[in-house]
Amino acid sequence: MKLQTADEMKKVADSNFEKLKANALNSEDFKNLVKGIENKAEKGLCEYTYYHNTNHQIVAIFQQVLQENGYIANKHLSGLGLTIKW
């Protein structure tokens, strides 16, 4: 077995992360997050708490996308939840 270079492994990781991000943003979990924000806004509220059952990486992706779109998104200590404000 041959050990791949660090640069090669970085390329693999980056490629797979982009696939994971695309899948996360097309998932039911992301749709539910958006619906949760919309429902709170329709009730006159400016905060939503979101929980994901298993994946810290998915939560980090959601946090990044929310922040890129002007939301304040703070990750919970567990890494599995977000407090989102607008």
Biopython code that builds the backbone (N, CA, C, O; Angstrom):
import numpy as np
from Bio.PDB.StructureBuilder import StructureBuilder

atoms = [
    (1, "MET", "N", (0.841, -1.171, 0.000)),
    (1, "MET", "CA", (0.000, 0.000, 0.000)),
    (1, "MET", "C", (0.890, 1.238, 0.000)),
    (1, "MET", "O", (1.893, 1.298, 0.711)),
    (2, "LYS", "N", (0.511, 2.213, -0.799)),
    (2, "LYS", "CA", (1.293, 3.440, -0.932)),
    (2, "LYS", "C", (0.576, 4.578, -0.203)),
    (2, "LYS", "O", (-0.633, 4.762, -0.340)),
    (3, "LEU", "N", (1.341, 5.322, 0.562)),
    (3, "LEU", "CA", (0.795, 6.484, 1.250)),
    (3, "LEU", "C", (0.703, 7.649, 0.272)),
    (3, "LEU", "O", (1.688, 8.016, -0.368)),
    (4, "GLN", "N", (-0.484, 8.220, 0.166)),
    (4, "GLN", "CA", (-0.685, 9.380, -0.703)),
    (4, "GLN", "C", (-0.096, 10.624, -0.039)),
    (4, "GLN", "O", (0.014, 10.690, 1.185)),
    (5, "THR", "N", (0.275, 11.595, -0.848)),
    (5, "THR", "CA", (0.820, 12.838, -0.304)),
    (5, "THR", "C", (-0.278, 13.625, 0.403)),
    (5, "THR", "O", (-1.468, 13.431, 0.157)),
    (6, "ALA", "N", (0.150, 14.505, 1.275)),
    (6, "ALA", "CA", (-0.805, 15.355, 1.998)),
    (6, "ALA", "C", (-1.593, 16.218, 1.015)),
    (6, "ALA", "O", (-2.791, 16.426, 1.205)),
    (7, "ASP", "N", (-0.940, 16.722, -0.031)),
    (7, "ASP", "CA", (-1.638, 17.538, -1.030)),
    (7, "ASP", "C", (-2.734, 16.744, -1.725)),
    (7, "ASP", "O", (-3.825, 17.259, -1.972)),
    (8, "GLU", "N", (-2.440, 15.490, -2.037)),
    (8, "GLU", "CA", (-3.441, 14.640, -2.690)),
    (8, "GLU", "C", (-4.617, 14.380, -1.759)),
    (8, "GLU", "O", (-5.768, 14.416, -2.196)),
    (9, "MET", "N", (-4.350, 14.122, -0.498)),
    (9, "MET", "CA", (-5.421, 13.879, 0.465)),
    (9, "MET", "C", (-6.250, 15.148, 0.679)),
    (9, "MET", "O", (-7.461, 15.063, 0.880)),
    (10, "LYS", "N", (-5.614, 16.320, 0.638)),
    (10, "LYS", "CA", (-6.340, 17.585, 0.757)),
    (10, "LYS", "C", (-7.310, 17.746, -0.409)),
    (10, "LYS", "O", (-8.441, 18.191, -0.211)),
    (11, "LYS", "N", (-6.887, 17.391, -1.620)),
    (11, "LYS", "CA", (-7.762, 17.461, -2.796)),
    (11, "LYS", "C", (-8.956, 16.528, -2.631)),
    (11, "LYS", "O", (-10.089, 16.901, -2.933)),
    (12, "VAL", "N", (-8.702, 15.329, -2.158)),
    (12, "VAL", "CA", (-9.773, 14.356, -1.939)),
    (12, "VAL", "C", (-10.754, 14.889, -0.897)),
    (12, "VAL", "O", (-11.967, 14.831, -1.096)),
    (13, "ALA", "N", (-10.232, 15.405, 0.205)),
    (13, "ALA", "CA", (-11.085, 15.930, 1.269)),
    (13, "ALA", "C", (-11.921, 17.104, 0.770)),
    (13, "ALA", "O", (-13.118, 17.182, 1.045)),
    (14, "ASP", "N", (-11.284, 18.020, 0.034)),
    (14, "ASP", "CA", (-12.015, 19.178, -0.487)),
    (14, "ASP", "C", (-13.133, 18.756, -1.434)),
    (14, "ASP", "O", (-14.245, 19.282, -1.371)),
    (15, "SER", "N", (-12.834, 17.819, -2.294)),
    (15, "SER", "CA", (-13.831, 17.339, -3.248)),
    (15, "SER", "C", (-15.008, 16.685, -2.530)),
    (15, "SER", "O", (-16.166, 16.939, -2.860)),
    (16, "ASN", "N", (-14.707, 15.857, -1.562)),
    (16, "ASN", "CA", (-15.764, 15.176, -0.828)),
    (16, "ASN", "C", (-16.543, 16.129, 0.054)),
    (16, "ASN", "O", (-17.742, 15.936, 0.253)),
    (17, "PHE", "N", (-15.886, 17.166, 0.593)),
    (17, "PHE", "CA", (-16.603, 18.153, 1.390)),
    (17, "PHE", "C", (-17.600, 18.916, 0.524)),
    (17, "PHE", "O", (-18.720, 19.182, 0.961)),
    (18, "GLU", "N", (-17.210, 19.267, -0.689)),
    (18, "GLU", "CA", (-18.124, 19.973, -1.588)),
    (18, "GLU", "C", (-19.345, 19.105, -1.918)),
    (18, "GLU", "O", (-20.461, 19.613, -2.026)),
    (19, "LYS", "N", (-19.128, 17.803, -2.075)),
    (19, "LYS", "CA", (-20.252, 16.881, -2.306)),
    (19, "LYS", "C", (-21.156, 16.827, -1.076)),
    (19, "LYS", "O", (-22.381, 16.862, -1.198)),
    (20, "LEU", "N", (-20.549, 16.742, 0.108)),
    (20, "LEU", "CA", (-21.313, 16.714, 1.350)),
    (20, "LEU", "C", (-22.127, 17.998, 1.498)),
    (20, "LEU", "O", (-23.300, 17.953, 1.870)),
    (21, "LYS", "N", (-21.501, 19.151, 1.206)),
    (21, "LYS", "CA", (-22.197, 20.439, 1.320)),
    (21, "LYS", "C", (-23.381, 20.502, 0.359)),
    (21, "LYS", "O", (-24.469, 20.934, 0.740)),
    (22, "ALA", "N", (-23.175, 20.074, -0.882)),
    (22, "ALA", "CA", (-24.265, 20.082, -1.865)),
    (22, "ALA", "C", (-25.410, 19.189, -1.405)),
    (22, "ALA", "O", (-26.575, 19.572, -1.501)),
    (23, "ASN", "N", (-25.084, 18.008, -0.909)),
    (23, "ASN", "CA", (-26.116, 17.097, -0.411)),
    (23, "ASN", "C", (-26.841, 17.677, 0.805)),
    (23, "ASN", "O", (-28.058, 17.541, 0.928)),
    (24, "ALA", "N", (-26.095, 18.320, 1.695)),
    (24, "ALA", "CA", (-26.698, 18.910, 2.895)),
    (24, "ALA", "C", (-27.692, 20.007, 2.526)),
    (24, "ALA", "O", (-28.766, 20.106, 3.119)),
    (25, "LEU", "N", (-27.328, 20.830, 1.545)),
    (25, "LEU", "CA", (-28.199, 21.949, 1.171)),
    (25, "LEU", "C", (-29.398, 21.513, 0.339)),
    (25, "LEU", "O", (-30.324, 22.297, 0.134)),
    (26, "ASN", "N", (-29.391, 20.284, -0.137)),
    (26, "ASN", "CA", (-30.536, 19.736, -0.854)),
    (26, "ASN", "C", (-31.336, 18.752, -0.001)),
    (26, "ASN", "O", (-32.252, 18.096, -0.495)),
    (27, "SER", "N", (-30.989, 18.656, 1.269)),
    (27, "SER", "CA", (-31.596, 17.646, 2.144)),
    (27, "SER", "C", (-32.906, 18.125, 2.760)),
    (27, "SER", "O", (-33.217, 19.316, 2.775)),
    (28, "GLU", "N", (-33.655, 17.160, 3.263)),
    (28, "GLU", "CA", (-34.876, 17.469, 4.014)),
    (28, "GLU", "C", (-34.535, 18.255, 5.280)),
    (28, "GLU", "O", (-35.309, 19.110, 5.710)),
    (29, "ASP", "N", (-33.384, 17.967, 5.872)),
    (29, "ASP", "CA", (-32.963, 18.693, 7.071)),
    (29, "ASP", "C", (-32.854, 20.192, 6.791)),
    (29, "ASP", "O", (-33.311, 21.005, 7.595)),
    (30, "PHE", "N", (-32.252, 20.565, 5.656)),
    (30, "PHE", "CA", (-32.114, 21.976, 5.331)),
    (30, "PHE", "C", (-33.474, 22.594, 5.015)),
    (30, "PHE", "O", (-33.747, 23.732, 5.395)),
    (31, "LYS", "N", (-34.322, 21.842, 4.320)),
    (31, "LYS", "CA", (-35.670, 22.336, 4.038)),
    (31, "LYS", "C", (-36.429, 22.589, 5.338)),
    (31, "LYS", "O", (-37.148, 23.581, 5.458)),
    (32, "ASN", "N", (-36.267, 21.694, 6.308)),
    (32, "ASN", "CA", (-36.923, 21.865, 7.602)),
    (32, "ASN", "C", (-36.374, 23.078, 8.349)),
    (32, "ASN", "O", (-37.126, 23.791, 9.014)),
    (33, "LEU", "N", (-35.073, 23.312, 8.242)),
    (33, "LEU", "CA", (-34.472, 24.480, 8.871)),
    (33, "LEU", "C", (-35.072, 25.757, 8.281)),
    (33, "LEU", "O", (-35.455, 26.664, 9.019)),
    (34, "VAL", "N", (-35.151, 25.825, 6.961)),
    (34, "VAL", "CA", (-35.719, 27.005, 6.288)),
    (34, "VAL", "C", (-37.179, 27.198, 6.697)),
    (34, "VAL", "O", (-37.603, 28.316, 6.989)),
    (35, "LYS", "N", (-37.941, 26.110, 6.716)),
    (35, "LYS", "CA", (-39.348, 26.198, 7.122)),
    (35, "LYS", "C", (-39.476, 26.688, 8.564)),
    (35, "LYS", "O", (-40.363, 27.479, 8.884)),
    (36, "GLY", "N", (-38.578, 26.210, 9.428)),
    (36, "GLY", "CA", (-38.601, 26.645, 10.824)),
    (36, "GLY", "C", (-38.359, 28.138, 10.953)),
    (36, "GLY", "O", (-39.034, 28.811, 11.731)),
    (37, "ILE", "N", (-37.406, 28.659, 10.201)),
    (37, "ILE", "CA", (-37.131, 30.103, 10.208)),
    (37, "ILE", "C", (-38.349, 30.861, 9.696)),
    (37, "ILE", "O", (-38.779, 31.842, 10.304)),
    (38, "GLU", "N", (-38.901, 30.406, 8.583)),
    (38, "GLU", "CA", (-40.078, 31.080, 8.006)),
    (38, "GLU", "C", (-41.254, 31.079, 8.970)),
    (38, "GLU", "O", (-41.934, 32.094, 9.119)),
    (39, "ASN", "N", (-41.500, 29.953, 9.625)),
    (39, "ASN", "CA", (-42.617, 29.860, 10.577)),
    (39, "ASN", "C", (-42.441, 30.822, 11.742)),
    (39, "ASN", "O", (-43.402, 31.471, 12.156)),
    (40, "LYS", "N", (-41.234, 30.923, 12.274)),
    (40, "LYS", "CA", (-40.981, 31.853, 13.381)),
    (40, "LYS", "C", (-41.165, 33.293, 12.917)),
    (40, "LYS", "O", (-41.753, 34.103, 13.634)),
    (41, "ALA", "N", (-40.666, 33.623, 11.716)),
    (41, "ALA", "CA", (-40.810, 34.990, 11.194)),
    (41, "ALA", "C", (-42.279, 35.343, 10.994)),
    (41, "ALA", "O", (-42.696, 36.467, 11.276)),
    (42, "GLU", "N", (-43.063, 34.385, 10.507)),
    (42, "GLU", "CA", (-44.492, 34.628, 10.303)),
    (42, "GLU", "C", (-45.228, 34.881, 11.616)),
    (42, "GLU", "O", (-46.291, 35.502, 11.626)),
    (43, "LYS", "N", (-44.667, 34.403, 12.711)),
    (43, "LYS", "CA", (-45.255, 34.621, 14.035)),
    (43, "LYS", "C", (-44.710, 35.893, 14.684)),
    (43, "LYS", "O", (-45.014, 36.181, 15.841)),
    (44, "GLY", "N", (-43.909, 36.648, 13.942)),
    (44, "GLY", "CA", (-43.355, 37.888, 14.468)),
    (44, "GLY", "C", (-42.112, 37.716, 15.306)),
    (44, "GLY", "O", (-41.704, 38.645, 16.003)),
    (45, "LEU", "N", (-41.497, 36.537, 15.254)),
    (45, "LEU", "CA", (-40.301, 36.266, 16.044)),
    (45, "LEU", "C", (-39.046, 36.391, 15.181)),
    (45, "LEU", "O", (-39.109, 36.291, 13.956)),
    (46, "CYS", "N", (-37.924, 36.605, 15.827)),
    (46, "CYS", "CA", (-36.649, 36.789, 15.117)),
    (46, "CYS", "C", (-35.588, 35.803, 15.598)),
    (46, "CYS", "O", (-34.392, 36.087, 15.528)),
    (47, "GLU", "N", (-36.028, 34.642, 16.086)),
    (47, "GLU", "CA", (-35.088, 33.644, 16.570)),
    (47, "GLU", "C", (-35.663, 32.251, 16.374)),
    (47, "GLU", "O", (-36.860, 32.022, 16.546)),
    (48, "TYR", "N", (-34.783, 31.325, 16.010)),
    (48, "TYR", "CA", (-35.177, 29.931, 15.816)),
    (48, "TYR", "C", (-34.055, 29.047, 16.338)),
    (48, "TYR", "O", (-32.879, 29.331, 16.114)),
    (49, "THR", "N", (-34.415, 27.988, 17.026)),
    (49, "THR", "CA", (-33.439, 27.011, 17.495)),
    (49, "THR", "C", (-33.592, 25.740, 16.679)),
    (49, "THR", "O", (-34.675, 25.161, 16.598)),
    (50, "TYR", "N", (-32.488, 25.318, 16.075)),
    (50, "TYR", "CA", (-32.478, 24.145, 15.203)),
    (50, "TYR", "C", (-31.595, 23.069, 15.821)),
    (50, "TYR", "O", (-30.514, 23.359, 16.334)),
    (51, "TYR", "N", (-32.063, 21.829, 15.770)),
    (51, "TYR", "CA", (-31.275, 20.690, 16.259)),
    (51, "TYR", "C", (-31.131, 19.651, 15.157)),
    (51, "TYR", "O", (-32.080, 19.369, 14.425)),
    (52, "HIS", "N", (-29.931, 19.085, 15.049)),
    (52, "HIS", "CA", (-29.680, 17.961, 14.149)),
    (52, "HIS", "C", (-29.321, 16.780, 15.034)),
    (52, "HIS", "O", (-28.584, 16.940, 16.007)),
    (53, "ASN", "N", (-29.819, 15.620, 14.719)),
    (53, "ASN", "CA", (-29.659, 14.471, 15.612)),
    (53, "ASN", "C", (-28.266, 13.867, 15.655)),
    (53, "ASN", "O", (-27.867, 13.311, 16.679)),
    (54, "THR", "N", (-27.515, 13.966, 14.556)),
    (54, "THR", "CA", (-26.311, 13.143, 14.519)),
    (54, "THR", "C", (-25.045, 13.784, 13.975)),
    (54, "THR", "O", (-23.957, 13.329, 14.326)),
    (55, "ASN", "N", (-25.121, 14.798, 13.151)),
    (55, "ASN", "CA", (-23.946, 15.167, 12.363)),
    (55, "ASN", "C", (-23.463, 16.595, 12.627)),
    (55, "ASN", "O", (-24.107, 17.564, 12.226)),
    (56, "HIS", "N", (-22.331, 16.706, 13.298)),
    (56, "HIS", "CA", (-21.721, 18.000, 13.595)),
    (56, "HIS", "C", (-21.331, 18.734, 12.310)),
    (56, "HIS", "O", (-21.452, 19.956, 12.223)),
    (57, "GLN", "N", (-20.871, 17.991, 11.333)),
    (57, "GLN", "CA", (-20.405, 18.599, 10.082)),
    (57, "GLN", "C", (-21.563, 19.251, 9.318)),
    (57, "GLN", "O", (-21.395, 20.320, 8.732)),
    (58, "ILE", "N", (-22.720, 18.618, 9.325)),
    (58, "ILE", "CA", (-23.894, 19.191, 8.665)),
    (58, "ILE", "C", (-24.292, 20.493, 9.361)),
    (58, "ILE", "O", (-24.614, 21.479, 8.698)),
    (59, "VAL", "N", (-24.272, 20.496, 10.684)),
    (59, "VAL", "CA", (-24.603, 21.705, 11.442)),
    (59, "VAL", "C", (-23.625, 22.821, 11.102)),
    (59, "VAL", "O", (-24.034, 23.972, 10.955)),
    (60, "ALA", "N", (-22.340, 22.501, 10.976)),
    (60, "ALA", "CA", (-21.337, 23.506, 10.623)),
    (60, "ALA", "C", (-21.592, 24.068, 9.222)),
    (60, "ALA", "O", (-21.406, 25.264, 8.996)),
    (61, "ILE", "N", (-22.012, 23.228, 8.292)),
    (61, "ILE", "CA", (-22.346, 23.681, 6.944)),
    (61, "ILE", "C", (-23.540, 24.626, 6.990)),
    (61, "ILE", "O", (-23.516, 25.693, 6.376)),
    (62, "PHE", "N", (-24.579, 24.239, 7.715)),
    (62, "PHE", "CA", (-25.758, 25.100, 7.842)),
    (62, "PHE", "C", (-25.374, 26.432, 8.479)),
    (62, "PHE", "O", (-25.834, 27.485, 8.036)),
    (63, "GLN", "N", (-24.541, 26.395, 9.506)),
    (63, "GLN", "CA", (-24.106, 27.627, 10.164)),
    (63, "GLN", "C", (-23.391, 28.546, 9.175)),
    (63, "GLN", "O", (-23.654, 29.748, 9.138)),
    (64, "GLN", "N", (-22.501, 27.989, 8.386)),
    (64, "GLN", "CA", (-21.756, 28.784, 7.406)),
    (64, "GLN", "C", (-22.693, 29.439, 6.392)),
    (64, "GLN", "O", (-22.560, 30.627, 6.098)),
    (65, "VAL", "N", (-23.628, 28.674, 5.863)),
    (65, "VAL", "CA", (-24.551, 29.190, 4.859)),
    (65, "VAL", "C", (-25.458, 30.269, 5.455)),
    (65, "VAL", "O", (-25.722, 31.286, 4.813)),
    (66, "LEU", "N", (-25.926, 30.051, 6.663)),
    (66, "LEU", "CA", (-26.762, 31.050, 7.322)),
    (66, "LEU", "C", (-25.998, 32.360, 7.516)),
    (66, "LEU", "O", (-26.529, 33.437, 7.247)),
    (67, "GLN", "N", (-24.766, 32.267, 7.979)),
    (67, "GLN", "CA", (-23.968, 33.464, 8.205)),
    (67, "GLN", "C", (-23.670, 34.188, 6.892)),
    (67, "GLN", "O", (-23.654, 35.418, 6.851)),
    (68, "GLU", "N", (-23.440, 33.442, 5.840)),
    (68, "GLU", "CA", (-23.211, 34.041, 4.525)),
    (68, "GLU", "C", (-24.431, 34.815, 4.033)),
    (68, "GLU", "O", (-24.315, 35.707, 3.193)),
    (69, "ASN", "N", (-25.607, 34.460, 4.569)),
    (69, "ASN", "CA", (-26.852, 35.110, 4.160)),
    (69, "ASN", "C", (-27.365, 36.109, 5.195)),
    (69, "ASN", "O", (-28.538, 36.483, 5.163)),
    (70, "GLY", "N", (-26.507, 36.542, 6.106)),
    (70, "GLY", "CA", (-26.842, 37.615, 7.026)),
    (70, "GLY", "C", (-27.449, 37.215, 8.352)),
    (70, "GLY", "O", (-27.805, 38.085, 9.147)),
    (71, "TYR", "N", (-27.578, 35.932, 8.617)),
    (71, "TYR", "CA", (-28.123, 35.475, 9.890)),
    (71, "TYR", "C", (-27.008, 35.390, 10.932)),
    (71, "TYR", "O", (-25.836, 35.213, 10.597)),
    (72, "ILE", "N", (-27.391, 35.519, 12.187)),
    (72, "ILE", "CA", (-26.483, 35.222, 13.287)),
    (72, "ILE", "C", (-26.793, 33.784, 13.675)),
    (72, "ILE", "O", (-27.914, 33.475, 14.078)),
    (73, "ALA", "N", (-25.821, 32.920, 13.557)),
    (73, "ALA", "CA", (-26.035, 31.494, 13.842)),
    (73, "ALA", "C", (-24.942, 31.019, 14.792)),
    (73, "ALA", "O", (-23.777, 30.908, 14.410)),
    (74, "ASN", "N", (-25.329, 30.741, 16.028)),
    (74, "ASN", "CA", (-24.389, 30.280, 17.041)),
    (74, "ASN", "C", (-24.608, 28.806, 17.324)),
    (74, "ASN", "O", (-25.721, 28.365, 17.610)),
    (75, "LYS", "N", (-23.521, 28.057, 17.237)),
    (75, "LYS", "CA", (-23.577, 26.617, 17.467)),
    (75, "LYS", "C", (-23.669, 26.333, 18.965)),
    (75, "LYS", "O", (-23.019, 27.003, 19.767)),
    (76, "HIS", "N", (-24.468, 25.351, 19.336)),
    (76, "HIS", "CA", (-24.590, 24.916, 20.725)),
    (76, "HIS", "C", (-23.345, 24.135, 21.130)),
    (76, "HIS", "O", (-22.609, 23.642, 20.275)),
    (77, "LEU", "N", (-23.114, 24.027, 22.421)),
    (77, "LEU", "CA", (-21.933, 23.319, 22.916)),
    (77, "LEU", "C", (-21.867, 21.879, 22.426)),
    (77, "LEU", "O", (-20.779, 21.343, 22.217)),
    (78, "SER", "N", (-23.005, 21.260, 22.244)),
    (78, "SER", "CA", (-23.039, 19.875, 21.764)),
    (78, "SER", "C", (-22.558, 19.767, 20.323)),
    (78, "SER", "O", (-22.147, 18.696, 19.878)),
    (79, "GLY", "N", (-22.611, 20.891, 19.590)),
    (79, "GLY", "CA", (-22.268, 20.875, 18.174)),
    (79, "GLY", "C", (-23.396, 20.400, 17.288)),
    (79, "GLY", "O", (-23.244, 20.346, 16.068)),
    (80, "LEU", "N", (-24.525, 20.056, 17.879)),
    (80, "LEU", "CA", (-25.640, 19.508, 17.114)),
    (80, "LEU", "C", (-26.825, 20.455, 17.005)),
    (80, "LEU", "O", (-27.881, 20.069, 16.504)),
    (81, "GLY", "N", (-26.664, 21.676, 17.462)),
    (81, "GLY", "CA", (-27.758, 22.630, 17.384)),
    (81, "GLY", "C", (-27.272, 24.025, 17.047)),
    (81, "GLY", "O", (-26.093, 24.345, 17.203)),
    (82, "LEU", "N", (-28.194, 24.848, 16.583)),
    (82, "LEU", "CA", (-27.903, 26.237, 16.251)),
    (82, "LEU", "C", (-28.991, 27.132, 16.832)),
    (82, "LEU", "O", (-30.174, 26.791, 16.790)),
    (83, "THR", "N", (-28.590, 28.264, 17.367)),
    (83, "THR", "CA", (-29.524, 29.329, 17.686)),
    (83, "THR", "C", (-29.357, 30.352, 16.573)),
    (83, "THR", "O", (-28.268, 30.891, 16.373)),
    (84, "ILE", "N", (-30.435, 30.616, 15.855)),
    (84, "ILE", "CA", (-30.394, 31.456, 14.655)),
    (84, "ILE", "C", (-31.216, 32.712, 14.925)),
    (84, "ILE", "O", (-32.355, 32.645, 15.385)),
    (85, "LYS", "N", (-30.605, 33.864, 14.625)),
    (85, "LYS", "CA", (-31.287, 35.148, 14.815)),
    (85, "LYS", "C", (-31.192, 35.970, 13.542)),
    (85, "LYS", "O", (-30.240, 35.847, 12.771)),
    (86, "TRP", "N", (-32.205, 36.819, 13.335)),
    (86, "TRP", "CA", (-32.220, 37.721, 12.177)),
    (86, "TRP", "C", (-32.799, 39.044, 12.541)),
    (86, "TRP", "O", (-32.893, 39.932, 11.693)),
]
sb = StructureBuilder()
sb.init_structure("model")
sb.init_model(0)
sb.init_chain("A")
sb.init_seg("    ")
for serial, (resi, resn, name, xyz) in enumerate(atoms, 1):
    if name == "N":
        sb.init_residue(resn, " ", resi, " ")
    sb.init_atom(name, np.array(xyz, "f"), 0.0, 1.0, " ", f" {name:<3s}", serial, name[0])
structure = sb.get_structure()
